Each structure stands twice: as C-alpha cells, then as structure tokens.
Amino acid sequence: MRHSLLRRSRRRLLALLGSAALALTGVVALPGPAQAANILANPGFESGGLSPWSCTGNLGSVVSSPVHGGSKALAGAVSSSDIAKCSQTIAVRPGTTYALSGWVRGSYVYLGVDGGASTWTSSPSAYSRLSVSFTTGASQSSVTVYVHGWYAQGAYHADDIGLDGPGGGSDGQAPSVPGGLRATGKTSSSVSLAWNASTDDVGVTAYDIHRGSSRVLSVSGTSATVGGLAPGTSHTFTVRARDAAGNVSAASDAVTVTTDPGGGSGFKQAAPYLYLGWGDPPSATSVMNATGIKWYTMAFILSSGGCNPAWDGQRPLTGGNDQSVIDSIRSAGGDIVPSIGGWSGNKLGPNCSSAQALAGAYQKVIDAYGLKAIDVDIENTDEFENATVQDRILNALKIVKANNPGLRTVLTFGTSTTGPTYWGNRLIEQAKALDAGIDVFTIMPFDFGGGADMYGNTVNATEGLKNKLQSTFGWDDAMAYAHIGISGMNGLSDQQELTSPATWTQIRDWANSHHIARLAFWSVNRDRPCPGGGVTSNCSGISQSTWQFTSITAGFTG
C-alpha cells in the first residue's frame, strides 16, 4: 500500500488492410422481385452532413460517436426551450401504407410523422429501435417524418432511420441487381466493400448495404466501409440498388468476410497526465508546441454525488476551464483521454448502483467530448480490491464499448515488480470471463521502494503482465504486448525512487521495440526541474530540462 503524502495527494486529486488474406466466401442469393425499400435520403447521416434533414434552432449535428450503424449519427442538442426536431419531407403515394423506423438513444426521444402517428422511448445509455406504421390519405403526395427529444432532457442521438414503402411518382421499375460484390479490404473492426453499378430507367440514387437481414449503411457510390465490427468475427453482406421512387432491386450475391483478429488493440497513445486542479498546471498548447506531444491523459473524473461524473467531483463536465483547455488541445491538433477514478476521492465505481448506471455515467463523459478513448484508473480497496466493483467497472466498459463503436477502453492499475498482484490477476481474468473487450491494460510500475532499479523493474513488471495476458487470453507475444500500457512517475516517486530522463528514455525505447500500446507518466505538472526539491506537485525533484519527460514520451510510437 502506498501512503506517502504525494501519492495520497495524487490519488485524491487524481481521484487516467492488413496484408493477411481475406477470408471470403461467395454465397449465391436467389433473385427476387422488385420491392419498395427505404425512400429517405441520407438515412444514416453517412454523408457527413444533415441535408436534406433540417433541425429546429440549428440544434442538429452529425457526429461520429455514438453510432448505431456505419460511422455517423445525428445528435440533437435539446434545450429548455427547443426539442431539436429534425425532419425530412419525402414524396409518397396516396392511399399507401408505410413503415417508419429508426434507432435512437436518450431521454424521451420521439419518432413520427407530422400530423400523424408517432412513438417514443427513453433509452439514455443504449440505442433502441422505434417503429410506427401509417397510411397516406387519398390525395396525399408528401409526408414529413421527424425525430426529436424533449425539453431539458439532454441531447439525443438517432441513426439508421427508414421509411419503407414506394416513393412518389409513377416509376414502378426497380434497378438491376448490383453485380460483382466483393471485399476490398478489412481490419479487425471494419470491412470495405465494392460492387458494379446497377442500371435503372430513371436513375439509381442509392445502394443499401445489408449485414445479414439488417440494413447497416446507405451510400450513393459503388463502395463502402462497414465499421464497428468485432475482431475475428464473420459477417455476410449483400447490396440492393434503389431509385428515386423508392423501388429497390433484389439482393446481390452475398459475400462473407471474417474480420482480422488484430495484432492487439490497434491503438497507440503517448499521453502523459495533465491535471488542471493541482500543481501549477501549465498551458497545454505551449507544452504541445515545445515537445510535439499530441495526447494528454486528463485527470480526474470523480463522483459529484451519487452516480454523477464531474472533474475532481466538483467541476462540471462542460462549460468550464476543463472544456476550454480540451478545446484548445483539439484546436492545436491533439486530443485527450479522461482518467476516471484514482487512488482517493469519491469515485463512480462504488457510487453507481449497477453496471448499467455506471455505463450511463461513463456515457455522459463520452458524450460531453465525443471521446475516442476512456481510461479507468482502478485503485485502492474501494475499487481495485473489491470484486463487486471490479466486475461492475468491467461490465460498464463492455456496455459503453458496445454502444460506441470504435471507442477504446483502458484500465490502469498498480503492479508488483514481477507483474500483476492478486487483484490485478483477478481483474484480467474477469475481463476475459465477462468478455469486456478491454483494449489496453496499463500498469503503474513505481512505488516499489527507494533505490529500486526503475528500468529493470519496469521491464520485469511489464513482462509479467505480458505473460498473464498470454495465459488468460491465449495471445501470442505480439498481441499481448499490443494490449499493454506503461504509466510511470517522472523524477522522484513517492518512495524516493529515481526515474531520470535517461532511464525514461530507456523505458520509452523498450516500449517502442516491443510495440506496446500506451506510454504515460505522472505528470506534465511535475515535468520541471527542482534539483533537491523533493517530491512536490509542480516539479520533478531532480535536475532536468523543462518538459523533458514529455518530449521523451512524444517519441513513443509503439
């Protein structure tokens, strides 16, 4: 147990196409009759813009996370005076039955038709499907469909909205069947497809890509990439052509593709800790300009009471200095990963009553910043040495990973000099048993005791972690290393261990040569010289150049 003043202070205040051959199997699909299909334009917002959707108050935007299918979705920024109603008007046929459906998430999200049927749901932390049918009037030639949230209930998301039925006009001829469907590339999480163009008497306006029986993407061209897939999984795709009248062709021949198992997490991150509430925080962009660092691990998300996330448990997620700094980092070409938890403080893991509630708290942080990654720093007896809370955290991370395709999840925890402790081993074993899909297991190889060999002990601890990952997940060396992170402590540690710039360079070079996923240190606030200054919050206690450890870390490429 690490009890020094700085360690307790830190934990309180911290309280961070492959070249492989494609597995392709052609499956013949019997041709079918022309049929009506989704006649909405830009139904999955994959164009990257809203058009032809329009949203009240200019409160709609297209986001890349969280999505249900493809790589884009609609976000509606509901306010206390505007429900962020996004709508599209489409030509229809009189006296005809249509089916409207879509995937939504948020509190009180509505899907419906102006002047007609509607439905709603409340699904704050996961996408759920809404559907409603209606019949047009005897002389009706157009209809306006919409999705919206509710006053002061927070942002909502919508994706893959479909209006199934014939389009307006007299065109009743479907396009020809797309030919030559083939996979042109794949990764551990995506498949790229291409096909030959269809023909139509009027003109083809879109192609609908189906995975199994579900439509996952609509595009205007003859190629597409379907993302958000799990590594090492098999998926069968077909494509249908659609014209402006809503006539859709029979399905193409199918192609089955197995995603790559991946050489690991596929994630590389040099991200030293930056803490805005302690230790004379420097200008994030000035450090970026001086060192070349692009990512920061921002400390620390805690509970502001119950299952409610806040910076240090006090500062709001948005609208304050933390958001301003994050915006400036992104404007300078960088990004951040928030660290949730730490050694001390009121943490979310014990305060949230269930994995679903904890996932909802994580989701608030993800939604606040459109995050690409989150880190849960799991420590102390309330989280790390608590089996119930360990499992709650793992299950919550599994939920947010499923709801946010492409999101990377990082676990950070303590270690012995030879690898994970009993509780670290349990955490890894449960990550496998619960299928949590953790991308990076990051150890903190310090506080071993004064006079420790920081390079040797860091390497030994990391090798012990690698061996545990291999025995638990069945990975080879390369895959195990690619799921590993190292988070050190620059200069003097709480227990007076010395990590010099030369030692940190050795650690960085070892990390690069073994192609691990993540390199971090505590902290940029301390990355300033004060030889003989001891263990303090705003300098390293040793002789060094200003931002020297950050510059070394920026050289981590994995």
Stockholm file with secondary structure:
# STOCKHOLM 1.0

chainA/1-558         MRHSLLRRSRRRLLALLGSAALALTGVVALPGPAQAANILANPGFESGGLSPWSCTGNLGSVVSSPVHGGSKALAGAVSSSDIAKCSQTIAVRPGTTYALSGWVRGSYVYLGVDGGASTWTSSPSAYSRLSVSFTTGASQSSVTVYVHGWYAQGAYHADDIGLDGPGGGSDGQAPSVPGGLRATGKTSSSVSLAWNASTDDVGVTAYDIHRGSSRVLSVSGTSATVGGLAPGTSHTFTVRARDAAGNVSAASDAVTVTTDPGGGSGFKQAAPYLYLGWGDPPSATSVMNATGIKWYTMAFILSSGGCNPAWDGQRPLTGGNDQSVIDSIRSAGGDIVPSIGGWSGNKLGPNCSSAQALAGAYQKVIDAYGLKAIDVDIENTDEFENATVQDRILNALKIVKANNPGLRTVLTFGTSTTGPTYWGNRLIEQAKALDAGIDVFTIMPFDFGGGADMYGNTVNATEGLKNKLQSTFGWDDAMAYAHIGISGMNGLSDQQELTSPATWTQIRDWANSHHIARLAFWSVNRDRPCPGGGVTSNCSGISQSTWQFTSITAGFTG
#=GR chainA/1-558 SS CCCCHHHHHHHHHCCCCCSSCCCEEEECCCCCCCEEEECCSSTTCTTSSCTTCEEGGGCEEEESSSCSSTTCEEEECCCSSCCCCEEEEEEBCTTCEEEEEEEEEEEEEEEEETTSCEEEEEEEEEEEEEEEEEECCTTCCEEEEEEECCTTSCCEEEEEEEEEECBSSSCCCCCCCCEEEEEEEECSSCEEEEEECCCCSSCEEEEEEEETTEEEEEESSSEEEECCCCTTCEEEEEEEEEETTSEECCCCCEEEEECCCCSSCCCCEECCEEETTSSCCCCHHHHHHHHCCCEEEEEEEEESSSSCEEETTTBCSSSSHHHHHHHHHHHTTCEEEEEEEESSSCCHHHHSSSHHHHHHHHHHHHHHHTCSEEEEEECIIIIITCHHHHHHHHHHHHHHHHHSTTCEEEEEEECBTTBCCHHHHHHHHHHHHTTCCCCEEEEECCCSCTTCCHHHHHHHHHHHHHHHHHHHHCCCHHHHHTTEEEEEECEECTTCCEECHHHHHHHHHHHHHTTCSEEEEECGGGCSCCTTCCSCSSSCSSCCCTTHHHHHHHTCCC
#=GC SS_cons         CCCCHHHHHHHHHCCCCCSSCCCEEEECCCCCCCEEEECCSSTTCTTSSCTTCEEGGGCEEEESSSCSSTTCEEEECCCSSCCCCEEEEEEBCTTCEEEEEEEEEEEEEEEEETTSCEEEEEEEEEEEEEEEEEECCTTCCEEEEEEECCTTSCCEEEEEEEEEECBSSSCCCCCCCCEEEEEEEECSSCEEEEEECCCCSSCEEEEEEEETTEEEEEESSSEEEECCCCTTCEEEEEEEEEETTSEECCCCCEEEEECCCCSSCCCCEECCEEETTSSCCCCHHHHHHHHCCCEEEEEEEEESSSSCEEETTTBCSSSSHHHHHHHHHHHTTCEEEEEEEESSSCCHHHHSSSHHHHHHHHHHHHHHHTCSEEEEEECIIIIITCHHHHHHHHHHHHHHHHHSTTCEEEEEEECBTTBCCHHHHHHHHHHHHTTCCCCEEEEECCCSCTTCCHHHHHHHHHHHHHHHHHHHHCCCHHHHHTTEEEEEECEECTTCCEECHHHHHHHHHHHHHTTCSEEEEECGGGCSCCTTCCSCSSSCSSCCCTTHHHHHHHTCCC
//
